[in-house]
Every structure is written in structure tokens, then in C-alpha cells.
Amino acid sequence: MTATPRLARKAREAEPDIDQLLDFLYQMQLIRRFEERTGEMYTKGKVRGFLHLYTGQEACAVGALATLQPQDKVVTHYRDHGHAIARGMDPNRVMAELFGRQDGVSGGRGGSMHLYDASIGFLGGYAIVAAHLPLAVGLGLAANMKKENFVTLCVFGDGSVGEGEFHEALNLAVLWNTPVVFFCENNLYGMGVSFQESLSTQVTTLAAAYNMPAVSVDGMDVTAVYRETLKAVEHCRAGKGPYFVEAMTYRYRGHSMADPELYRLKDEVEKYRKRDAIDRLKARLMEGGHLDGAGWEAIVERVEKVVEDSIAFADASPNPPIDTLFRYVTKEPGDA
């Protein structure tokens, strides 16, 4: 049950086969366990600064990013660990980055909110709400001007919808016919404010107002996310302009580790946990005779090893040398 590397897949079928569904299950469990252990590392003081966990939203990252080709680009928000892992970023280097260590994917300089790896087209997590949407449009414009066949997947939360950049980006994306999939992870809360109390209409209505196709999908169903995002990606790759996907999902943890979660009831969280994407896919595979208890335990054990290895790797990685403090910020002696 070895997972196929994210960037190795070439063909994309409208419906994932059993092998791909098993891979989806592994990926979601990997992201879930990685986030759980990351939260533990935060409480131990090994991860510092802000930490926004992705627990509960795994189907969005896994389903959406599985539709991409190696040449495609991804820009996302600060809740970015799941997207990075789903795109194929090395969990060891992700954890080292969270620890602020030299072997981190951004050299220990970016931390949780600024994962970046151009070699796999993962062009950053961004800490400023909605600020990366115009960057996605710029990438789409570059694809058109340079005649390069790549699609940009722009992932953002529902909190971005109230920002001016959201509207500016959607408008320009249509005017310039850019190959950008705008993927809104609507987890029902912009920090502690209920989405129902912050927007008077539906997100897809706003997108449709800018004359782009828009669809809302169950973000707790990985196959539904995959199916609808694939349509969007193929639409963009065919030169038909941008596409908007809203994935209705839910985060089980607070906005960040600093969030006391005083704005929602435990009953609400439990209601969504009953629709958990991992449990749903596992049950589906077991009912179909494609997975048994031993197979699930094998996935769990494999995930545990990957996550524990990532923690050991991060622990062993050195801190960035003090003499590199100003690297990438100002010229060093001898720099051209």
C-alpha cells in the first residue's frame, strides 16, 4: 500500500480508483497525525510563534492537490501544513521548519505560516489574509504571457472573502482569462466570527458575479473535492479562464493554538466530527472489501513512523548559524 509520489502521477481520471482512494486515506491520516503531534510540540515549546492547525480539513488539501500536474503552482494561506504535505513536501523538512531549524524547507526563517518549495511548485503559505490572491492572478498572467501550460491553485479561507484583494483578484482573473482555480476552504469561522454573521450572501454568488464558474462542494468528502476540483483544473488548462470552488469544511481545533474557542459549542464540533473525512473514506473502503483492520493498522503504523521520524529529524537539525542572521535581508560582505 505504498503511496504514489504526489508529483509522479500524470493521468487524472474523473473518479479515483481504489489505489488512489487508499492513497487519499494514507495522506489524510498523515496530515491528521502530523498536526496532532505538531500541537504537542508547540505545548513543549519546540514550535514557537503562531500555529494554525489543519485538523478536520484534510479532505480539502488531499482531494484538491491530487488534481494537479507537476508543472502546476500552489499558493495558500497560513494554515498550510496540510497543503504542503499533500503536494509532496518532505515531512522532515516541514517539521524542521516548524522547529525553526536550519534544515527546514525555508531554512528555519519562515516557520509555520511560510512553507515554500519552488521545486514542487509550492510557492508559499502567506500570513496576510487574502494577500496571496493577487499573486495567484499574477502567476496566471505569467502562464498566459509565457505560453506555459500550468494552472495555479489558490487556496484561501472564508475570512478572505471580506478583503478587497478577493474582489480585485477575481475581477482581474476574469478580465485577463487567467488559469487560476480559486479554492475557498469555508470552515464556517473567520477567526472567531461565524461566517453566517459576516456575509449577507453565498461565496459562490460573489464569484459568479465576476462571470466565472462557481461550485460549492462537501469539503468533508475527499472524492467530492477531487471530482469538482478536477473539473476546475481542466477548465483552466483548456484556456477557458478561472474557476471557483468552495469546499464546505470544519476545523476541529481553534483558529490557532492561542484560541480559547469561546465562540462555539462542543456539540457543534462533535456534530462535524461525526462526518469526519477519514472515518467516512475508511468505512467506504472497508464496506467495499478493499480495506480490513490489518490494512488500516498498517496505514496507522506507517504514518506514525513518518511523523516520529520527522520529529527526530527536526530535533537533530541545528539552529541557523548566527552569522546568517541578515542573509536574504541585506547584502553581506562580498555579495555582488
N, C-alpha and C positions, 0 to 999 in steps of 0.2 A: 504494500500500500504506500509506495514511495510517491511523494508529491512531485508533479511535473514542475520544473522551474518556471516561475511566472513569465519570463520573457522568452521561453523556448517555444511556446505554442504559436502556431501560425494560423491554422484554420479556426474559425469561430462558428459553431453551429447554433441555430436558434434555440435549441433545447440541449442543455448539458447532458452528456452520457453519464453512466454510473461511475466511471473512473473520475470524471470531473466532479461529480457530486461528493465522492469520498474525499477528494482533494479540498473541496469547499469546506467540508466538515473539519478536516485537519487544520486548515487555515484559520477558521473561526475559533476553534479551540485554542490554537496557538496564540492568537491575538488576545483572547479572553484571559488565558493564564499569564501571558506576558504582562498584561495590565494589572492583574491581581498582585503579582509579585513586585511590579513597579511601585504600586501603592505601599506595599510593605517596606520596600527600600526607602521610600520617602519618609515613613514614620521612623526609620532608623537613622535618618539624616544623611543617607548616601546619595539621595536625589534631592536637590535643593531648587529654590525658586518656585515658579508656578508649575503645577502638574494637573493637566486635564485628562482624565481617563476616558477610554472609549468603550467601556464595558456596557454591553447591551446593543451596541450599534454595529457589531461585527459584520452582519449580512450586507450592510451598505458598502463597506470597503471591499469585501471579498467578491461580491456579485458585480460591482461596477468595474473594478480594476481588471477583472478577468476578461473583459471585453476588449481590452487594449492590445495593440501590437507593440513590438519592441521600439519602434521609432516614435511612438506617441509620448505626449508630455502630461505631467500631472502637477497641478498647483493646488494647495489645500490650506485649511485653517490650522489653528494651533492645537487642535485635538487630532494630532497627525500620526501617532504611532501605528495605528491600525492600517492606515493607507500605505505607510512606508513598508510595513511587513508584507502586505498584500501585493505590493509592487515588486517585491523580491529583495528588499534591502536586508543586509545581513543583520540578524537579531543581535549578534555580538556587538557590532558597531553601533547599533541603536542604543543598547543598554549602556555602552561605554560613553556615548554622548549624553545620556541622561545623568550619568555619574560625573560629567564634566571632565572626562579623561582624554588624553592625547590620541588614543585610538578610536575615538568616537567619529561618527560619519562626518561631523563638521569640526573635527579637531578639538572637541570639548568646548567650543566657543558659542554654540547655538543653544544647546540644551533641549529640553522637551519640545519647545514650540518652533524650533528652526532646524528640523531634519532636512538634509539636502544631499542628493547624489545624482549629478548630471549624467553619470554613466548608464543609469537606468531611466533617464528622463524624469526623475523626481525632482522638480525644480522648487521645492521648498514648502515648508509649513510657514504660515505668516501670522504674526501675533496681532496685527491691527485688523479689526473686524472689517471685512469686505475689501480691504486694500489690494488683495490679490486678484480681484475680478478684472480690473483693467489690465493687469499683467497678462491674464489669460487671453484677453482680446488682442493684446499686442503679439502674443505668440501665434494666434490665429492669423493675424495680418501678415506676420513674417512667413508663415506657411504658404499663404497665397502669393506674396510678392516673390518669394524664392522658389515657388513651384515645388515645394517639398510636401510629400504626402503624409503629414502627421496630423493627428487630431489632439486637441488639448482637452483634458478632463479637468474641470474647475469645480472643486468640492468646497462647499461652504455651509454654514448653519443658518437656521431660520432667523437668527439675530441679525444677519447681514441684510435682510430684506428691507429694513428701515433706513439703510445708509444710502447716501447719494450715489456712491460708486456703483451700487447694484443697478440702479436705473441707467446711469451713464453707460455702464458696460453692456447691458442688454441692448440698448439703443444702437450703440456703435457696432456691436457684433452683427446685428441685422443689416445695418447700412453698408457694412464692409463685407458681408457674406462670409464671415469667418467660421472655420471648422472647430467650434468650441461647444462642448457639452457642459452646460451649467447644471451641476448636480447639487441640489439642496437637501441636506440632511436635516429634516424637520423633527427635532426631538422634543418639541412642544414647549420648550423654555429657552428664552434668551436670558442667560444667567438665571435670575430668579423670577423673571416676569413671564407669565403664561402667554403663549403665542396668541390665544384667543382674545387676550386683553390688549394686544399690541398692534393687531392688523384687522382692518374692517372688511377684508375680502380674502380670497384664496390666493396663495402664492402663484398657482398656475394661471390665474386670471391676470395677474400682473405681467407674467411672461407672455401670455397670448396677446396682451395689449401692444406689445412690441412686434407683433406679427411673426412670432416663432412658434413652432410646435411645442406643446407643453403637456406633460402627463404626470399624474400622481400615482405612486406605486406603494405597495406594502413593503416598507423597509425592514420588516422583521421576517421576510421570506427571501432567502438568498437567490432562489431560482427566479422569482418575480423581478428582483432587482437586476439580475443578469439579463433577463429577456428584454426588459424595457430599455436598459442602458445600451444593449447591443443594437437595438433599432436606432437609437440616437446616434451612436458612433458611426453606424453605416450611413445614416443620413448625412452626417457631416463629411465623411470621407468621400461621398459621392458628389461633393461640391454644392450641396443644397443649403448651406448656411448653418447657423447654430440651432441647438435643440435644448429644451429644458426638461429636467427630470426632478421631481420632488419625491423623496423617499420618506415616508412617514415612519419614524423610528422612536426610540426611547433610550435615554441613558439611565442606568441603574444607580450611578453614583452622582454626587453633587456636581455643580458646574466645574469646580476644581477641588483639590484636596483641602482648600481653606473654606469650603462652603459648608455651613452647618445644616443646610437643607430644611429650613423652617417654612418653606413656601409650598410644600406638597405633603400629602398624607402617605403614610406607609402602605395603606390599602391600594393607592394608585400604583405605587411601584410594584406591588405584588401582582396586581392585575396584568401588568405588562410582562412580568416575569413568566406568567403562565403562557405567554405567546413567544417565549424565548426562541430565537432563530436556530440556535444549536440543538436544543431539545427537539424542535419540530423536524429538522432535517434528519437527525439521528433516528427518530421514531419512523420517519418515512422510509429510510433505508432498511431498518430492521423489519418493518412490516412487509417490505418487498423482498426480503430474503437476501439482501445484498450486504448486510452487516449483522454480526452477532455480538454477544457480550465480550468474547475474546478479542474480536476485531476492534471494538470500542476501547477496550483496555490497552490494546497495542497503540492506538492513537494517543491515548492519555499518557502512556509511558514515553512515547516518542516526544510528545510536546514537553513533558516535564524535563527530559534530558536537554532539549534545545534551550529552554528557558534557564535552567540551572547552569548550563554551560555559559550562557550569556552573562549571568551574574558573576560567575568565576572569571570570565574574560575581562569584564569591566573592573572588577576588584584588582586584577593583576596589572591593568593598564596604568601607566604613570600619569601624573598630572602634567599638563603642558608646561614646558620649561619657562621660568620667569622671564628669560631673555627674549621670549617670543610674544611678550605681552602686547606690543604695539604692531605686530605683524598684521597685515591687511588693513590697518587703520592709517598708518603714515609710513613714509619711506624710511627704510633702515639704511645705515651707513653702507655705501657700496651699491645700493639699488639704482637702477637706471632711471 
